[in-house]
Amino acid sequence: MAVSTMTVQEATMQEWKTQFSEFATLEGSCLFIKKLIAVSLSSITYIRGIFPETVYGERTLGGLRIKLLTEDCGNKAVMKFINTIRSCYDAVEKKYIA
Protein backbone atom coordinates (compact mmCIF):
# COMPACT_ATOMS: atom_id res chain seq x y z
CA MET A 1 0.00 0.00 0.00
CA ALA A 2 2.80 2.43 0.84
CA VAL A 3 4.38 1.78 -2.56
CA SER A 4 1.25 2.91 -4.46
CA THR A 5 0.92 5.99 -2.23
CA MET A 6 4.52 6.89 -2.91
CA THR A 7 3.92 6.51 -6.65
CA VAL A 8 0.93 8.86 -6.50
CA GLN A 9 2.94 11.36 -4.45
CA GLU A 10 5.84 11.21 -6.89
CA ALA A 11 3.52 11.64 -9.84
CA THR A 12 1.86 14.62 -8.18
CA MET A 13 5.22 16.16 -7.30
CA GLN A 14 6.46 15.69 -10.87
CA GLU A 15 3.32 17.35 -12.21
CA TRP A 16 3.79 20.34 -9.90
CA LYS A 17 7.46 20.58 -10.90
CA THR A 18 6.36 20.64 -14.53
CA GLN A 19 3.72 23.30 -13.87
CA PHE A 20 6.02 25.45 -11.72
CA SER A 21 9.49 24.61 -13.01
CA GLU A 22 10.63 28.20 -12.61
CA PHE A 23 10.08 28.04 -8.83
CA ALA A 24 13.74 27.08 -8.22
CA THR A 25 15.02 30.62 -8.89
CA LEU A 26 14.28 33.96 -7.21
CA GLU A 27 12.64 35.25 -10.38
CA GLY A 28 10.68 32.04 -10.67
CA SER A 29 9.54 32.31 -7.08
CA CYS A 30 8.35 35.85 -7.76
CA LEU A 31 6.41 34.64 -10.81
CA PHE A 32 4.89 31.81 -8.75
CA ILE A 33 3.66 34.27 -6.10
CA LYS A 34 2.11 36.47 -8.80
CA LYS A 35 0.29 33.47 -10.29
CA LEU A 36 -0.84 32.40 -6.84
CA ILE A 37 -2.29 35.86 -6.17
CA ALA A 38 -4.13 35.91 -9.50
CA VAL A 39 -5.53 32.39 -9.10
CA SER A 40 -6.52 32.97 -5.48
CA LEU A 41 -8.34 36.23 -6.05
CA SER A 42 -10.02 34.98 -9.21
CA SER A 43 -11.21 31.88 -7.36
CA ILE A 44 -12.54 33.88 -4.42
CA THR A 45 -14.47 36.30 -6.64
CA TYR A 46 -15.87 33.39 -8.68
CA ILE A 47 -16.99 31.34 -5.66
CA ARG A 48 -18.59 34.37 -4.01
CA GLY A 49 -20.31 35.42 -7.24
CA ILE A 50 -18.84 38.91 -7.17
CA PHE A 51 -18.60 39.19 -10.97
CA PRO A 52 -20.77 37.57 -13.66
CA GLU A 53 -19.61 34.16 -14.87
CA THR A 54 -19.00 35.55 -18.37
CA VAL A 55 -15.90 37.47 -17.21
CA TYR A 56 -14.03 34.27 -16.31
CA GLY A 57 -12.00 32.00 -18.54
CA GLU A 58 -11.40 28.37 -17.68
CA ARG A 59 -7.95 26.83 -17.34
CA THR A 60 -6.66 23.52 -16.08
CA LEU A 61 -3.91 23.24 -13.50
CA GLY A 62 -2.82 19.82 -12.37
CA GLY A 63 -6.09 18.27 -13.54
CA LEU A 64 -8.09 20.88 -11.61
CA ARG A 65 -10.34 23.25 -13.55
CA ILE A 66 -9.97 26.83 -12.35
CA LYS A 67 -11.71 30.06 -13.32
CA LEU A 68 -9.55 33.10 -14.02
CA LEU A 69 -10.67 36.66 -14.62
CA THR A 70 -10.09 37.72 -18.22
CA GLU A 71 -8.97 41.13 -19.41
CA ASP A 72 -10.99 41.15 -22.60
CA CYS A 73 -14.37 40.78 -20.88
CA GLY A 74 -15.30 44.45 -21.36
CA ASN A 75 -16.43 44.84 -17.74
CA LYS A 76 -15.01 48.04 -16.21
CA ALA A 77 -15.18 46.75 -12.64
CA VAL A 78 -13.23 43.63 -13.60
CA MET A 79 -10.62 45.68 -15.42
CA LYS A 80 -10.18 47.89 -12.35
CA PHE A 81 -9.87 44.80 -10.14
CA ILE A 82 -7.27 43.24 -12.48
CA ASN A 83 -5.28 46.49 -12.48
CA THR A 84 -5.39 46.51 -8.67
CA ILE A 85 -4.06 42.96 -8.62
CA ARG A 86 -1.26 44.02 -10.95
CA SER A 87 -0.34 46.86 -8.63
CA CYS A 88 0.22 44.22 -5.93
CA TYR A 89 2.80 42.60 -8.19
CA ASP A 90 5.08 45.60 -7.62
CA ALA A 91 5.22 44.72 -3.91
CA VAL A 92 6.15 41.16 -4.83
CA GLU A 93 8.91 42.32 -7.19
CA LYS A 94 10.33 44.60 -4.50
CA LYS A 95 10.28 41.63 -2.11
CA TYR A 96 7.83 43.23 0.31
CA ILE A 97 5.70 40.11 -0.17
CA ALA A 98 7.43 36.77 -0.61
C-alpha distance (Angstrom), angle and dihedral (degrees) to the residues before:
residue distance angle dihedral
M1 . . .
A2 3.80 . .
V3 3.80 90.0 .
S4 3.83 93.1 58.4
T5 3.82 91.1 45.8
M6 3.77 90.2 51.8
T7 3.80 90.3 50.1
V8 3.80 91.3 52.5
Q9 3.80 90.8 47.3
E10 3.79 91.7 49.2
A11 3.78 91.5 48.1
T12 3.79 91.0 49.5
M13 3.79 91.9 47.3
Q14 3.80 91.2 49.4
E15 3.80 90.4 50.5
W16 3.81 91.5 51.3
K17 3.81 90.6 47.4
T18 3.80 88.5 52.9
Q19 3.81 92.7 48.0
F20 3.81 94.1 44.7
S21 3.79 103.7 26.8
E22 3.79 91.7 142.1
F23 3.83 91.1 62.7
A24 3.83 91.6 93.7
T25 3.82 93.4 74.9
L26 3.81 132.1 59.4
E27 3.80 90.8 -114.4
G28 3.78 89.9 47.2
S29 3.78 91.2 50.3
C30 3.80 89.6 51.9
L31 3.82 90.3 50.9
F32 3.81 90.4 48.5
I33 3.82 91.6 53.3
K34 3.81 90.5 49.5
K35 3.81 91.0 51.4
L36 3.79 90.5 46.6
I37 3.81 91.0 52.9
A38 3.81 92.3 49.1
V39 3.81 94.3 46.5
S40 3.80 93.2 44.6
L41 3.78 96.4 49.5
S42 3.80 93.0 42.2
S43 3.80 90.1 51.1
I44 3.80 93.3 48.2
T45 3.81 93.4 49.6
Y46 3.82 90.8 46.5
I47 3.81 95.5 48.8
R48 3.81 92.2 46.3
G49 3.81 92.4 46.4
I50 3.79 93.6 -125.2
F51 3.81 94.2 146.7
P52 3.81 129.4 29.4
E53 3.80 115.6 -89.7
T54 3.82 90.9 -116.0
V55 3.83 92.0 72.5
Y56 3.82 92.6 63.7
G57 3.77 129.1 84.4
E58 3.77 121.9 -156.6
R59 3.79 123.7 -123.2
T60 3.77 134.2 170.3
L61 3.78 122.7 -128.7
G62 3.76 118.8 179.2
G63 3.80 91.7 -20.7
L64 3.81 91.0 -51.5
R65 3.80 118.6 117.4
I66 3.79 111.7 -135.3
K67 3.79 132.7 -177.1
L68 3.80 117.9 -132.0
L69 3.78 127.7 -172.1
T70 3.80 111.6 -110.9
E71 3.78 126.7 -142.3
D72 3.78 96.4 -144.8
C73 3.81 95.3 59.5
G74 3.82 93.8 103.7
N75 3.81 92.9 -133.0
K76 3.82 110.8 133.6
A77 3.80 94.4 -155.0
V78 3.81 90.9 53.2
M79 3.79 91.7 48.1
K80 3.81 90.3 51.6
F81 3.81 90.3 48.6
I82 3.82 91.8 49.4
N83 3.81 90.5 49.4
T84 3.81 89.3 50.8
I85 3.80 90.0 52.0
R86 3.80 89.4 50.6
S87 3.79 90.7 52.5
C88 3.82 87.1 58.6
Y89 3.79 88.5 58.5
D90 3.81 89.0 69.4
A91 3.81 89.3 62.8
V92 3.79 89.4 51.0
E93 3.82 92.3 49.8
K94 3.80 90.8 49.9
K95 3.81 88.4 50.6
Y96 3.79 94.7 -117.9
I97 3.81 86.3 125.1
A98 3.78 118.8 35.9
